Amino acid sequence: MLNGTSLDTLCAALAYAMGIEAPECAAAPNEALCAYIDEKLQGKKADRIFMYNPDAVAQWVYEKYPQFFTPAVKRTELELPLCTVMPSVTPVCFGTMYTGAQPAVHGIQKYAKPVIKIDTLFDALLRAGKKPVIVAYGECSLGKIFLERDMDYFVYPDMDMVNAKAAEILLRDEYDFVVVYNGNYDSAMHKCGPESMEALGELRANVRTFAAFSEMIMTHWKHHNTLVGFAMDHGCHEIDGGCGSHGLDMEEDLNILHLYQIYPAKE
């Protein structure tokens, strides 16, 4: 069974968390995430958001291998089941995640990486005087489809450099909205299968990295109201030859489970 809430509800909920107007084409905000924000911040708003975006981590993987997600689960409170969009490929799904619009509206409807021209969450943040940043690697979609905004982008050749830059950003505390992308599970999954030792090893690395960033946020952003998300784009499935894939209209590819945590500011 497909999850009943679309990924397109996330964008407006992130805008709601920061008390800014959602992008022009965004769907209505996710009710569960907004309720969680209200409960934890007691009517106040977040002044920092940290989004960790692992690629292709399916809900079925989370349910089948819960032990591998323990470090992330321990540092989050809200499980948010979502149904991603079709075709369930990276640029299409991240396009929806950060515009709140369906693919036919934001313009990416296949595996391609054009710059999105409609209003995005990054545009909304900039209009509100916020400072967003994207940290990614290689030729990944997140490093390309949101270009041409007056914001900072850091794109590196490998994940070690991405993680180092993300850690530096957390320590310097200069940005209001931080996006960090990791595609290592996706890469290993395509080559070796979603449940291969290689892919599950990268999954565990994703989770440990997210946990480490969460610990840094608790220490170095403790004077901020902060929302932290472990937020994948789509799922995956095994294909012939023991390899992995995604992009189909099927539960394995469409069902994802985000994890969120609010850290209220400490006096």
FENBEL-V292175 format. One record per residue. N is the residue number from 1. OMEGA is omega in radians with two decimals (NA if undefined). BURIAL is # if it has 16 or more other ideal C-beta (glycine too) atoms within 10 Angstrom, else .. D_FIRST is the distance of its C-alpha to the first C-alpha in Angstrom with 1 decimal. Layout:
BEGIN
n=(N/N)
omega=(OMEGA/OMEGA)
burial=(BURIAL/BURIAL)
d_first=(D_FIRST/D_FIRST)
END
This chain:
BEGIN
n=(1/2/3/4/5/6/7/8/9/10/11/12/13/14/15/16/17/18/19/20/21/22/23/24/25/26/27/28/29/30/31/32/33/34/35/36/37/38/39/40/41/42/43/44/45/46/47/48/49/50/51/52/53/54/55/56/57/58/59/60/61/62/63/64/65/66/67/68/69/70/71/72/73/74/75/76/77/78/79/80/81/82/83/84/85/86/87/88/89/90/91/92/93/94/95/96/97/98/99/100/101/102/103/104/105/106/107/108/109/110/111/112/113/114/115/116/117/118/119/120/121/122/123/124/125/126/127/128/129/130/131/132/133/134/135/136/137/138/139/140/141/142/143/144/145/146/147/148/149/150/151/152/153/154/155/156/157/158/159/160/161/162/163/164/165/166/167/168/169/170/171/172/173/174/175/176/177/178/179/180/181/182/183/184/185/186/187/188/189/190/191/192/193/194/195/196/197/198/199/200/201/202/203/204/205/206/207/208/209/210/211/212/213/214/215/216/217/218/219/220/221/222/223/224/225/226/227/228/229/230/231/232/233/234/235/236/237/238/239/240/241/242/243/244/245/246/247/248/249/250/251/252/253/254/255/256/257/258/259/260/261/262/263/264/265/266/267)
omega=(3.12/3.04/-3.00/-3.09/-3.06/3.02/-3.10/3.09/-3.03/-3.00/-3.12/3.09/3.06/3.05/3.11/-3.12/-3.11/3.10/3.13/3.09/3.10/3.04/-2.96/-3.04/-3.07/3.01/3.11/-3.06/3.11/-3.03/-3.10/3.14/3.12/3.12/3.11/3.11/-3.14/-3.12/-3.04/-3.08/3.06/3.08/3.07/-3.12/3.06/3.01/3.02/2.97/3.07/-3.14/3.04/-3.01/3.00/-3.06/2.90/-3.14/-3.03/3.06/-3.13/3.07/3.09/-3.10/-3.10/-3.09/-3.07/-3.11/-3.12/-3.11/-3.03/-3.13/3.10/-3.14/3.14/-3.09/3.09/-3.11/-3.02/2.95/-3.06/3.09/-3.11/3.00/-3.12/-3.00/3.14/-0.12/-3.02/3.08/-2.86/-3.08/3.11/-3.05/3.09/3.03/3.10/-3.10/-3.02/2.91/-3.04/-3.08/3.04/-3.08/-3.14/-3.14/-3.12/2.92/3.10/-3.06/3.06/3.12/3.09/-3.00/3.05/3.06/3.12/-3.07/-3.13/-3.14/-3.14/3.07/3.13/3.06/3.13/3.10/-3.14/3.10/-3.12/3.13/3.12/-3.08/3.11/3.08/3.04/3.08/-3.05/-3.13/3.01/-3.11/-3.02/-3.08/-3.07/3.11/-3.04/-2.92/3.11/3.09/3.08/2.96/-3.12/-3.10/-3.09/3.06/3.06/-3.09/-3.02/-3.09/3.14/-3.05/3.11/3.13/3.07/-3.11/3.11/3.12/3.10/3.11/3.10/3.13/3.12/-3.13/-3.09/3.06/-3.10/-3.06/-3.14/-3.06/-3.02/3.06/3.10/-3.10/3.02/-3.13/-3.04/3.09/3.13/-3.12/-3.14/3.12/3.13/-3.07/-2.93/-3.11/-3.08/-3.09/3.10/3.09/-3.12/-3.10/-3.14/3.04/3.09/3.07/3.14/3.09/3.06/-3.07/3.13/3.12/3.09/3.14/3.13/3.09/3.11/3.11/3.10/3.13/3.13/-3.11/-2.96/3.07/-3.01/3.11/3.11/2.86/-2.97/2.98/3.14/-3.13/2.96/-2.79/3.13/-3.06/-3.07/3.11/-3.08/3.06/3.12/3.08/-3.13/3.12/3.12/3.10/3.14/3.12/3.06/-3.12/-3.08/3.11/-3.08/-3.05/-3.08/-3.10/-3.01/-3.09/3.09/-3.12/3.09/3.07/-3.10/3.11/2.98/2.99/3.09/3.13/3.07/-3.14/NA)
burial=(././#/./#/#/#/#/#/#/#/#/#/#/#/#/#/#/./#/./#/#/./#/#/#/./#/#/./#/#/#/./#/#/././#/#/././././#/#/#/#/#/#/#/#/#/#/#/#/#/#/#/#/#/./././././#/#/./#/#/#/./#/#/./#/./#/./#/#/#/#/#/#/#/#/#/#/#/#/#/#/#/#/#/#/#/#/#/#/./#/#/#/#/#/./././#/././#/./#/#/#/#/#/#/#/#/#/./././#/./#/#/#/#/#/#/././#/#/#/#/#/#/#/././#/./#/./#/#/#/#/././#/././#/#/./#/#/#/./#/#/././././#/#/#/#/#/#/#/#/#/#/#/#/#/#/#/#/./#/#/#/#/#/././#/#/./#/#/#/#/#/#/./#/#/#/#/#/#/./#/#/./././#/././#/#/#/#/#/#/#/#/#/#/#/#/#/#/././././././#/#/#/#/#/././#/#/#/#/#/#/#/#/#/#/#/#/#/./././.)
d_first=(0.0/3.8/6.5/8.8/12.0/13.5/15.8/18.5/19.0/20.3/23.7/25.1/24.2/26.2/29.0/28.9/29.3/32.5/33.7/33.9/32.9/29.6/29.9/30.7/27.5/25.0/22.3/22.7/22.5/19.6/20.6/19.6/21.6/24.5/24.7/24.9/27.6/29.6/29.5/30.6/33.2/34.4/34.6/35.8/34.2/33.5/36.2/34.5/30.9/30.1/27.0/26.4/24.1/23.1/21.7/18.6/17.6/13.9/11.9/11.6/15.4/15.9/14.3/16.1/19.4/19.8/23.6/23.8/22.5/24.9/27.5/25.0/23.4/27.0/27.9/25.0/23.9/20.9/17.4/15.6/11.9/11.7/10.2/13.2/14.9/15.8/17.6/16.2/19.7/21.8/24.3/21.8/19.5/22.5/24.1/21.4/21.4/25.2/25.7/22.8/22.9/20.6/21.9/23.9/25.8/26.5/27.4/25.8/23.6/24.1/25.2/28.4/30.1/32.1/33.1/31.0/33.5/31.7/31.9/30.0/29.7/32.6/34.7/33.9/35.0/38.1/39.1/38.8/41.1/38.6/38.8/35.6/35.6/33.3/33.9/32.5/33.8/34.8/33.4/30.0/28.3/28.8/32.5/32.8/30.7/32.0/35.7/38.6/38.2/41.0/39.3/39.5/37.6/38.2/37.0/38.1/38.2/36.4/34.2/37.1/38.8/35.7/35.4/39.1/39.1/36.2/38.2/41.3/39.5/38.4/41.9/43.6/41.3/42.1/38.7/36.6/33.3/32.7/30.0/30.0/28.1/27.5/26.4/27.6/24.3/23.2/26.6/26.6/23.1/24.1/27.3/26.5/22.7/20.1/21.3/25.0/27.7/28.5/25.0/24.5/28.0/27.3/24.2/26.6/29.1/26.7/26.0/29.7/30.8/28.5/30.0/33.5/33.0/31.8/35.0/37.1/35.6/36.4/40.0/40.8/38.9/39.6/41.5/38.5/35.5/32.9/29.1/27.7/24.3/22.6/20.5/19.0/18.3/15.5/14.1/15.4/15.4/18.4/20.4/23.5/26.4/24.6/24.0/20.9/19.6/17.1/17.0/14.5/11.8/9.1/6.6/9.8/11.9/10.1/8.8/12.1/13.8/17.3/20.1/23.0/26.4/29.2/32.8/35.2/38.6/41.3/44.8)
END
